[in-house]
Amino acid sequence: MLLIVKDVVKVLSEKISVENSKARQLGQIDDQKVVFKVDKRTIGEIEMRNDSDVHYREVKFWLNKDKTFKILQENIQNRSLLKENVFIYGESIKKLKKIYNK
């Protein structure tokens, strides 16, 4: 699957809601993570980690690839076969067809 950044950003910004986490257990604190949700289900998170004085601060980020891929496939309608098993979507069709049809 080949995509143009503009298409990806447009779809993900429209389909994914972003909110801060809420504490669920004793000892947890609200707003420690930014949570990415689709239909009220978490598909990813980003959080600042500061686990100990010995380690550097870290940023932990994850995004469920299968769910994200499905969102992109369902919402970028234009699709074209570029080569065997290589599909191009959206804006990439015009740009890549010019390159490969020379």
BANUKOL-458675 format. One record per residue: x, y, z of N, C-alpha, C in turn; residue in three letters. Coordinates in pm, 1 decimal, decimal comma, always signed. Layout:
<node <X; Y; Z>; <X; Y; Z>; <X; Y; Z>; "ALA">,
...
This chain:
<node <+84,7; -117,6; +0,0>; <+0,0; +0,0; +0,0>; <+88,4; +122,8; +0,0>; "MET">,
<node <+75,0; +204,8; -100,6>; <+150,4; +328,4; -109,2>; <+54,1; +445,4; -97,2>; "LEU">,
<node <+85,2; +538,1; -7,8>; <-2,6; +651,5; +19,9>; <+76,6; +780,6; +22,1>; "LEU">,
<node <+7,7; +889,6; +7,3>; <+65,6; +1022,1; +21,3>; <+32,8; +1071,1; +162,5>; "ILE">,
<node <+127,6; +1138,1; +225,5>; <+111,3; +1184,9; +363,7>; <-16,6; +1266,2; +380,5>; "VAL">,
<node <-45,8; +1352,0; +284,2>; <-165,1; +1436,7; +292,7>; <-292,1; +1352,6; +310,7>; "LYS">,
<node <-303,6; +1243,1; +234,7>; <-420,2; +1155,0; +246,6>; <-426,4; +1090,4; +384,3>; "ASP">,
<node <-313,2; +1042,2; +431,3>; <-307,0; +973,5; +560,8>; <-344,4; +1068,8; +673,9>; "VAL">,
<node <-285,9; +1186,5; +674,4>; <-313,5; +1283,8; +780,3>; <-460,8; +1323,1; +780,1>; "VAL">,
<node <-516,9; +1344,6; +662,8>; <-658,3; +1383,0; +652,9>; <-748,1; +1274,2; +712,8>; "LYS">,
<node <-728,8; +1150,9; +670,8>; <-814,5; +1041,4; +718,7>; <-796,6; +1019,0; +868,5>; "VAL">,
<node <-672,9; +1008,2; +914,0>; <-650,6; +979,5; +1056,1>; <-699,3; +1093,2; +1144,9>; "LEU">,
<node <-683,2; +1217,3; +1101,9>; <-730,0; +1329,6; +1184,4>; <-883,1; +1335,2; +1189,5>; "SER">,
<node <-949,3; +1284,5; +1086,3>; <-1095,8; +1282,0; +1087,0>; <-1151,5; +1162,5; +1164,8>; "GLU">,
<node <-1084,0; +1050,1; +1162,2>; <-1138,8; +925,9; +1217,4>; <-1092,3; +894,6; +1359,6>; "LYS">,
<node <-980,0; +948,7; +1399,7>; <-926,2; +917,8; +1532,6>; <-952,6; +1034,5; +1627,1>; "ILE">,
<node <-1008,8; +1004,2; +1742,7>; <-1024,5; +1106,9; +1845,9>; <-906,2; +1095,7; +1941,7>; "SER">,
<node <-868,3; +1208,4; +1997,6>; <-751,8; +1213,9; +2085,9>; <-797,2; +1267,5; +2221,0>; "VAL">,
<node <-757,3; +1197,8; +2326,6>; <-793,7; +1242,6; +2461,9>; <-685,4; +1202,7; +2561,0>; "GLU">,
<node <-688,9; +1264,1; +2676,6>; <-596,0; +1227,4; +2783,0>; <-649,7; +1108,3; +2860,0>; "ASN">,
<node <-557,5; +1029,3; +2912,5>; <-596,7; +911,3; +2990,3>; <-655,7; +952,8; +3124,8>; "SER">,
<node <-730,0; +862,0; +3182,1>; <-786,8; +882,2; +3315,3>; <-742,1; +768,0; +3405,8>; "LYS">,
<node <-713,9; +800,7; +3530,0>; <-670,2; +699,9; +3626,8>; <-780,7; +597,5; +3647,5>; "ALA">,
<node <-740,5; +471,0; +3650,5>; <-837,9; +363,0; +3672,0>; <-814,8; +289,5; +3803,6>; "ARG">,
<node <-694,5; +303,3; +3857,0>; <-661,1; +232,1; +3980,5>; <-594,3; +327,3; +4078,6>; "GLN">,
<node <-593,0; +287,6; +4204,3>; <-525,5; +364,2; +4307,4>; <-377,9; +374,3; +4272,8>; "LEU">,
<node <-320,3; +490,7; +4284,1>; <-178,9; +510,1; +4252,7>; <-156,1; +563,7; +4112,2>; "GLY">,
<node <-256,9; +557,3; +4028,1>; <-245,3; +614,4; +3893,4>; <-288,7; +760,2; +3896,2>; "GLN">,
<node <-243,9; +833,9; +3796,5>; <-274,5; +976,6; +3787,6>; <-338,7; +1004,1; +3651,4>; "ILE">,
<node <-438,7; +1090,6; +3649,6>; <-499,2; +1131,5; +3522,7>; <-396,0; +1197,6; +3432,1>; "ASP">,
<node <-421,6; +1191,9; +3303,7>; <-348,0; +1267,6; +3202,2>; <-202,0; +1227,6; +3185,3>; "ASP">,
<node <-166,5; +1103,7; +3215,6>; <-29,1; +1059,5; +3195,5>; <-2,7; +1017,9; +3051,7>; "GLN">,
<node <-107,1; +992,4; +2976,3>; <-93,6; +947,8; +2837,9>; <-188,7; +1027,4; +2750,1>; "LYS">,
<node <-156,0; +1029,3; +2622,0>; <-250,2; +1074,8; +2521,2>; <-297,8; +947,8; +2452,5>; "VAL">,
<node <-429,3; +930,5; +2445,4>; <-488,0; +808,1; +2393,9>; <-556,9; +837,3; +2260,5>; "VAL">,
<node <-532,4; +751,2; +2161,6>; <-593,7; +762,4; +2029,8>; <-706,6; +660,2; +2022,0>; "PHE">,
<node <-828,6; +706,9; +1989,5>; <-944,8; +617,5; +1989,8>; <-1024,3; +626,9; +1860,4>; "LYS">,
<node <-1081,3; +513,7; +1823,4>; <-1176,9; +505,5; +1712,6>; <-1298,6; +433,1; +1767,3>; "VAL">,
<node <-1414,2; +495,3; +1754,4>; <-1538,0; +438,0; +1807,4>; <-1524,9; +400,4; +1955,4>; "ASP">,
<node <-1464,3; +488,6; +2032,1>; <-1446,6; +473,2; +2177,1>; <-1354,3; +358,0; +2216,4>; "LYS">,
<node <-1279,6; +301,6; +2119,7>; <-1184,4; +193,9; +2149,2>; <-1043,3; +244,8; +2122,7>; "ARG">,
<node <-954,5; +218,1; +2215,5>; <-816,3; +263,1; +2203,5>; <-744,3; +186,9; +2093,0>; "THR">,
<node <-680,8; +264,2; +2002,4>; <-598,8; +200,6; +1899,3>; <-452,2; +242,8; +1911,8>; "ILE">,
<node <-422,0; +332,9; +2006,6>; <-283,6; +373,5; +2026,9>; <-269,4; +468,2; +2144,2>; "GLY">,
<node <-141,8; +491,9; +2182,5>; <-111,7; +582,9; +2294,2>; <+26,3; +643,9; +2274,2>; "GLU">,
<node <+45,0; +756,2; +2339,9>; <+177,9; +814,9; +2352,3>; <+190,9; +861,0; +2496,9>; "ILE">,
<node <+304,7; +831,1; +2557,2>; <+323,4; +871,1; +2697,2>; <+469,5; +901,1; +2726,2>; "GLU">,
<node <+491,4; +990,2; +2820,1>; <+625,0; +1021,3; +2869,9>; <+656,7; +924,6; +2981,2>; "MET">,
<node <+771,4; +859,6; +2972,8>; <+812,6; +764,4; +3076,6>; <+930,2; +822,8; +3153,0>; "ARG">,
<node <+924,7; +811,6; +3281,7>; <+1033,7; +854,9; +3368,1>; <+1040,1; +753,8; +3482,1>; "ASN">,
<node <+1078,2; +630,0; +3447,9>; <+1067,3; +518,0; +3541,0>; <+1166,2; +522,2; +3657,4>; "ASP">,
<node <+1281,9; +582,2; +3635,6>; <+1379,8; +585,1; +3744,9>; <+1479,2; +699,1; +3722,8>; "SER">,
<node <+1558,9; +726,5; +3824,7>; <+1661,2; +831,0; +3813,1>; <+1777,5; +786,0; +3725,7>; "ASP">,
<node <+1792,0; +655,9; +3706,1>; <+1903,4; +600,1; +3629,8>; <+1880,2; +610,9; +3478,9>; "VAL">,
<node <+1756,3; +598,6; +3436,8>; <+1724,1; +598,1; +3295,0>; <+1688,9; +738,4; +3244,8>; "HIS">,
<node <+1714,2; +759,1; +3116,6>; <+1669,7; +882,4; +3053,9>; <+1518,2; +879,8; +3040,4>; "TYR">,
<node <+1462,2; +996,3; +3029,9>; <+1318,6; +1001,1; +3002,2>; <+1296,3; +944,0; +2863,2>; "ARG">,
<node <+1186,1; +873,7; +2848,7>; <+1154,0; +809,4; +2721,7>; <+1013,1; +848,1; +2679,2>; "GLU">,
<node <+989,2; +840,8; +2551,5>; <+854,6; +856,8; +2499,3>; <+813,9; +721,3; +2444,0>; "VAL">,
<node <+703,8; +670,2; +2493,5>; <+651,6; +542,3; +2446,9>; <+534,0; +572,4; +2353,8>; "LYS">,
<node <+536,8; +513,5; +2235,1>; <+431,5; +535,2; +2137,5>; <+395,9; +402,6; +2073,7>; "PHE">,
<node <+268,4; +375,6; +2062,2>; <+224,4; +258,3; +1985,8>; <+93,0; +290,5; +1916,7>; "TRP">,
<node <+73,8; +225,9; +1802,9>; <-48,0; +240,9; +1724,8>; <-76,0; +106,1; +1661,3>; "LEU">,
<node <-195,4; +53,2; +1680,7>; <-231,1; -77,4; +1627,9>; <-229,7; -73,2; +1474,2>; "ASN">,
<node <-136,1; -146,9; +1413,7>; <-119,4; -137,7; +1268,4>; <-237,4; -194,1; +1191,9>; "LYS">,
<node <-295,9; -302,5; +1237,9>; <-408,2; -362,4; +1165,2>; <-529,8; -269,3; +1163,1>; "ASP">,
<node <-561,8; -210,7; +1276,4>; <-676,8; -120,1; +1283,6>; <-650,9; +8,2; +1205,3>; "LYS">,
<node <-528,8; +59,7; +1213,1>; <-493,9; +181,2; +1139,5>; <-498,4; +155,2; +989,1>; "THR">,
<node <-444,0; +42,8; +946,4>; <-444,8; +5,1; +805,7>; <-588,7; -7,8; +753,9>; "PHE">,
<node <-673,9; -67,0; +833,6>; <-814,6; -83,8; +795,6>; <-883,0; +52,4; +779,6>; "LYS">,
<node <-856,5; +143,8; +870,3>; <-912,9; +279,4; +861,6>; <-870,4; +345,1; +730,6>; "ILE">,
<node <-743,0; +332,8; +696,4>; <-692,6; +394,2; +573,3>; <-755,4; +329,6; +450,0>; "LEU">,
<node <-762,2; +197,3; +447,9>; <-821,6; +128,3; +333,5>; <-968,6; +165,3; +312,9>; "GLN">,
<node <-1041,1; +175,7; +421,7>; <-1184,2; +205,1; +412,6>; <-1214,0; +350,2; +375,4>; "GLU">,
<node <-1119,3; +440,4; +399,3>; <-1147,4; +582,2; +383,5>; <-1069,6; +652,4; +273,5>; "ASN">,
<node <-980,5; +584,8; +208,5>; <-914,9; +639,4; +90,2>; <-963,0; +552,7; -25,4>; "ILE">,
<node <-1064,2; +603,1; -93,1>; <-1139,9; +522,1; -187,4>; <-1067,5; +490,1; -317,4>; "GLN">,
<node <-1001,2; +586,7; -376,0>; <-935,0; +562,4; -503,8>; <-822,1; +462,8; -485,5>; "ASN">,
<node <-823,7; +357,0; -566,2>; <-721,5; +253,0; -555,1>; <-684,6; +207,4; -695,5>; "ARG">,
<node <-554,9; +185,0; -716,5>; <-508,0; +141,0; -847,2>; <-392,4; +43,8; -827,2>; "SER">,
<node <-382,2; -53,4; -918,0>; <-272,8; -150,5; -912,1>; <-152,4; -91,4; -984,2>; "LEU">,
<node <-41,1; -78,6; -913,2>; <+80,9; -24,0; -972,4>; <+165,4; -136,1; -1032,4>; "LEU">,
<node <+187,6; -238,4; -953,7>; <+261,8; -357,8; -994,7>; <+192,0; -475,9; -928,4>; "LYS">,
<node <+237,6; -594,6; -958,2>; <+178,8; -712,3; -894,1>; <+187,2; -697,3; -742,0>; "GLU">,
<node <+73,3; -706,0; -674,7>; <+61,6; -696,9; -528,8>; <+97,0; -560,2; -470,0>; "ASN">,
<node <+105,5; -455,4; -552,2>; <+132,4; -320,5; -501,3>; <+18,0; -229,8; -545,1>; "VAL">,
<node <-61,0; -186,6; -446,4>; <-171,8; -96,9; -473,4>; <-133,4; +43,5; -430,6>; "PHE">,
<node <-180,2; +140,9; -506,7>; <-159,2; +280,3; -469,8>; <-295,9; +343,9; -447,3>; "ILE">,
<node <-300,6; +439,3; -355,3>; <-426,8; +497,6; -312,7>; <-422,5; +650,1; -322,0>; "TYR">,
<node <-539,1; +708,6; -339,9>; <-556,9; +853,3; -330,7>; <-464,8; +932,6; -421,6>; "GLY">,
<node <-401,8; +1034,4; -363,8>; <-313,9; +1125,2; -437,0>; <-192,6; +1055,2; -496,9>; "GLU">,
<node <-152,0; +944,5; -439,5>; <-32,7; +874,9; -490,4>; <-55,3; +817,8; -630,0>; "SER">,
<node <-179,9; +797,3; -669,7>; <-208,9; +741,0; -802,2>; <-152,0; +830,8; -911,5>; "ILE">,
<node <-185,4; +960,4; -907,3>; <-136,9; +1053,1; -1009,3>; <+15,7; +1061,4; -1009,7>; "LYS">,
<node <+72,6; +1075,6; -891,3>; <+216,9; +1096,9; -881,4>; <+296,8; +973,8; -923,4>; "LYS">,
<node <+258,4; +857,0; -876,8>; <+337,4; +737,6; -906,0>; <+312,3; +682,7; -1046,1>; "LEU">,
<node <+193,1; +701,0; -1099,8>; <+166,3; +656,1; -1236,9>; <+254,8; +732,9; -1334,5>; "LYS">,
<node <+278,4; +863,4; -1307,8>; <+366,3; +942,5; -1393,7>; <+508,0; +886,6; -1392,4>; "LYS">,
<node <+556,1; +848,3; -1275,7>; <+692,4; +796,7; -1261,0>; <+707,3; +661,8; -1329,8>; "ILE">,
<node <+613,5; +573,2; -1307,1>; <+626,5; +435,1; -1357,2>; <+581,9; +418,0; -1502,5>; "TYR">,
<node <+512,4; +514,8; -1559,1>; <+468,1; +504,1; -1697,3>; <+561,3; +572,3; -1795,7>; "ASN">,
<node <+679,0; +612,3; -1750,3>; <+776,2; +675,5; -1840,3>; <+844,6; +572,2; -1925,4>; "LYS">,
